[in-house]
Amino acid sequence: MSEEKLHIAHINATTIPDAWFQCVWEMLDHGFTYEIQHGSYVGDMRLEMDFITVYIAHPQTRPLEPDIPPHYGIPNPVEPGYIEQYLPYLMTGAKQPGEDYTYGQRIVAGTVVLDDDRSDGDSDLRRIGIINQVEHFIKVLKETPNTNQAILQVGQPSDCLLADPPCLRHIDMRIRDGKLIFYPYFRSWDLWGGFPANLGGMVYLQEYMSAEIGVEPGPFICSSKGLHIYSYVWELARMRTGKSADK
């Protein structure tokens, strides 16, 4: 590795569209370019951030889709109604033929529960079934709001065998000042279309959990070591930000 320092970016935003625009701007200024050798779009080029955190103060503010004024002549990365169609992939166990997983299948219908009661002297954790993490942590946070152990797990060790493992690894959570805060982490994150759709879906999940717990939905604090845009949208990103190709 060269002596050049990694660029650690931090975005302060008010809404999801604001966060998306600021991230596109930051990407064009500080992203590094490389050829994809493994995973999706092998052989293509990608512009990627070393690491980024994104604070969104009011992610629930509508609209959730990126702001693309008509005179730019650019298609919106998230079509109207797509986020609502995306919800089953985040909040239910629905999985289509040919899919290895969905985020929802992992979060609400695909988590193996291990019994840690070893009073019988058994040294091994015992497999006892499947748990809906959303409903489990609604109960936990309602009964014990001052905990830092609430985290919706998506990733699992066997993912290393998948050709395309989950980009979202977990959504950490906590309640602070009467608000439920989401802390999602993405190992890889498509900024152009995935970022706004993923976060838009999480807004609905957060609003549901907050209502069930009896608190308000709070900010998002997102992080990723793989926020990126593919080469086929580089020119669209420049058009939206007004940046030239030499920046």
PADO-316045 format. One record per residue: x, y, z of N, C-alpha, C in turn; residue in one letter. Coordinates in steps of 0.05 Angstrom, whole numbers, plus 5000, padded with zeros to 4 digits. Layout:
% PADO-316045
XYZXYZXYZA;...
END
This chain:
% PADO-316045
501749765000500050005000501850255000M;501050454985502650704984502350855010S;503951075012503851235036501451425036E;499951435015497651605014495651525035E;494651715050492751665071490051595060K;488651415074485951355067484151595073L;482151635056480351865060477951775076H;477751865101475451805118473452035117I;471151995104469252205100467052195120A;465952425127463652445144461652645132H;459252565129457152725118455052795140I;454353045142452253135159449853225141N;447653085143445453135125442853165141A;440853285129438253315142436353095133T;436353025107434452825096435952625080T;434652415071435852215054436752335027I;434952495013435852624988438252804992P;438352945014440653115020443152955024D;442952735039445252555043446252435017A;444352355000445152234974446652434957W;445652674955447052874939449852934950F;450052974976452653034988454652804984Q;453652554985455352324981456352304952C;454552364933455352374905457552574901V;457252814912459253024910461852934922W;461752814946464152724960465552504944E;463952324932465052104916466652204892M;465552404878467052514855469552654863L;469652764887472052904896474152724908D;473252504922475152354938475052054933H;473351954915473351674910475751574895G;476551324899478751214883477651014863F;479050984841478050824819479550554818T;478150334813479450074810477749894793Y;479049684783477649484767476549264785E;474049194781472748994798473748714790I;474748564809475848304804474248074815Q;472248144832470647934845467948044852H;465847874849463147964855461648074831G;460048274835458348384813460048564794S;459448544768460648714747463648674746Y;464548424747467448364744468448484717V;470748614719471948744695471149034691G;468949114704468149394702469849564722D;469549824719470950014737468950124758M;470050184781468350284803469850514816R;468250714824469250934840468250894868L;470050884888469350794915470650964936E;469251004959470351144982471850945000M;474051035012475450865031473650795055D;472550995067470650955089469051205092F;466451175099464751405102462651355124I;462051565139459851565158457851775149T;455351725151453251905141451251945164V;451152185175449152245195446752385181Y;444352275185441952385173440052455196I;439652705201438152795224435152725223A;433952755199431052705196430552525171H;431352275173431052095149428152045142P;426252095160423452045154422152255136Q;423552475132422352695115421852595087T;419452635078418752565050419152805032R;419752755006420052494993422752365001P;422852094999425151945006427051904982L;425951944958427551904934429452144929E;431652104914433452324907432052544893P;433052784896431953024883433353054856D;431953014835433053044808431253244793I;431853504793430153694778429853614749P;427453654738426853564710428753674689P;429753924693431354044672434153904669H;434853734689437353584686437253364665Y;434753274660434453064640435652794649G;435752744675436852504686434652334698I;434552074692432451914706433051884735P;430951894752431351864780432351574786N;434451544802435451274809433351094822P;431351224835429251074849426551154838V;425350984823422751044810420551074831E;418551244827416351274846415051014852P;414650954877413450704885415350474890G;417850504881419750284884420250214913Y;420550414930421250364959419050204972I;416450264966414350104977414449814967E;415149784941415449514930417849364943Q;419849514951422249394963421749294992Y;419749405005419249335033419149045040L;417748875024417648585031420448465032P;422448575017425148465018426648545043Y;425548735058426748825083425248745108L;422648715105420948675129419448415130M;419648245109418347985110420347775102T;419547525105421247295097420947215068G;419647375052419147305024421847275009A;422047054994424447004978423646874952K;424546984930423746884903425646644895Q;424646474878426346254868428846364855P;431146244862433646324851435146524869G;433746634889435046824908436346664931E;438846734937440146604959439046704986D;438146944986437147075011435847335004Y;434347445023433647735023434247835050T;434548105053435048215079432748145098Y;430348155089428048095106428047805115G;428747625097428847345104430947295126Q;433147435125435147415146434247535172R;432947765170432247925194429847805209I;427747725194425347635207424747335206V;426147195188425346915185427746725181A;430146815185432346635179434646635199G;434046705224436046715244435846475263T;438046325264438146085282438646185310V;436946085328437246165356438745955371V;440646035387442245855403441645895433L;441045675447440445695475443045715491D;443245925507445745955523445345875552D;443245725558442845625585444445365588D;446645385602448445145605448245035633R;445945075646445644975673445844665675S;445344535652445444245652448244145648D;450244325646453044245643453844205615G;452044235596452744205567454544435559D;456844375547458744585540458144715513S;456244605499455644705472453044855472D;452945075456450345215452448545035436L;446045035442444144855429442345005410R;442044895386440245015366437344965374R;435745175377433045145386430945255367I;431745375344429645475326430345725312G;428245865302428446105286427046335301I;428146575299426946805313426547035294I;424347185298423947435284425347645300N;427647745289429247935304427748195309Q;426148285290424648535293422848525317V;421248315319419348285341420748245367E;422948095366424548045390425648305402H;426748475385427948715396425948935402F;423548915390421349095398420749035428I;420548785434420048705462422348785480K;424848735472427148805488427249105494V;426949265472427249555475424849675490L;422549545488420249645503420649595533K;421749365540422149295568424649415580E;426849425564429349525574430549725553T;429549965552430450155532433350235534P;434450215559437250295563439050055558N;439149955534440949735527442449805501T;444849705499446349735473446749465460N;445049275466445249005454443248945433Q;441849145423439849105402441049145375A;441248935359442448945332441148745314I;440048835291438848655271441148545254L;441648285256443848165242442948055215Q;444548125195444048025168446247835160V;448747905165451047745157451347495174G;452447295162453047045177455546915165Q;457046755180459646645170459446505143P;457246365138457046215113456846385089S;456446655093456346835070458846835053D;461146755065463646745050463546555027C;461646375027461346175005459546274982L;458146504986456346604966457846774945L;456946754921458146924900457547214904A;455247274916454447554921453347574950D;455047584970454147594998452747855004P;451147865025449548105031451348355034P;450448575022451848835025451248945053C;448748945061448049025088448748805108L;450448875128451248675147449648675172R;448848915181447248935205445949215207H;443949235223442849495231442949505262I;444949645272445149675301443049885310D;442249865335440050045344440550125373M;439450355380439250425408437150635412R;436150665436434250885442435851095458I;435651335449436851565462434951795462R;434451915485432652145488429952085476D;428951845480426251775471426051725441G;428351685428428251635399429851385392K;428751235373430150995363432051075341L;434651025345436651095325437550845311I;437850865285438850645268441850695261F;443450485262446250495254446850275234Y;446050305209446550095189449450095180P;450549855175453249825164453149655139Y;454349765117454449625091457349565085F;457949315078460649245069461049355042R;458949355025459049464998456349604994S;456349834980453849994979453750154953W;451950084936451550234911450250504917D;451750714914450750984921448551074903L;448751024877446851144858444051054862W;443550794863440750704866440250564892G;442250414902441850254926441550424951G;443250624954443250794978440450904985F;439251054967436651174974434450964978P;434450744962432350544965432750394991A;435250314998435750175023434850345047N;435750595047435050765070432150835071L;430850865048427950915047426450685059G;427250435053425950205065426450195095G;428750265103429350265132427650465147M;426950685134425150885147422550745155V;421350595137418850455144419250255166Y;421550115166422149925187422450065214L;423950285214424350445238421750555249Q;420050665231417550775239415750555252E;415750325240414150105251415150025279Y;417849985282418849905308418450115329M;418850375321418550595340415650605351S;413750575333410950575342410350345361A;411450115355410949885372412249915399E;414650025400416150065425414850295441I;413850495427412750735441414650965443G;416450985423418351205422418151335394V;419651545390419751685364421951575347E;421551575320423751495302425851715302P;428351635305430551825306432351835282G;434751935285436551955262437751695253P;439051695230440651475220443551555222F;445251375230448151415229449251175214I;449751215188450550995170453550985166C;454550755160457450735154457950515133S;460150545119460950355098463850385090S;465150165085467850175074467750115044K;465250115032465050045004462950204989G;462350454998460450614983461650674955L;460050634934461250654907459150724886H;460150804863458550834839459950694816I;458450554799459550414776460050614753Y;461750534735462550704713460250794695S;458150634693455950704675454250944685Y;454751024711453251264721455151494727V;457751474721459551684727458751954714W;457951934689457152184675454652294686E;452752124694450252214706450852354733L;452752244748453552374773454752644768A;456352674748457552934741455453134733R;453553034717451353214708449753314732M;449153134751447453224774448953414792R;451553384794453053564812454353804798T;454353794771455654014756458653994756G;459753764763462653734763463653634736K;466053724729467253634704468753374708S;469553244686470852984688473552994700A;474853224702477553244713477553294743D;475153274756475053314785474653044799K;
END
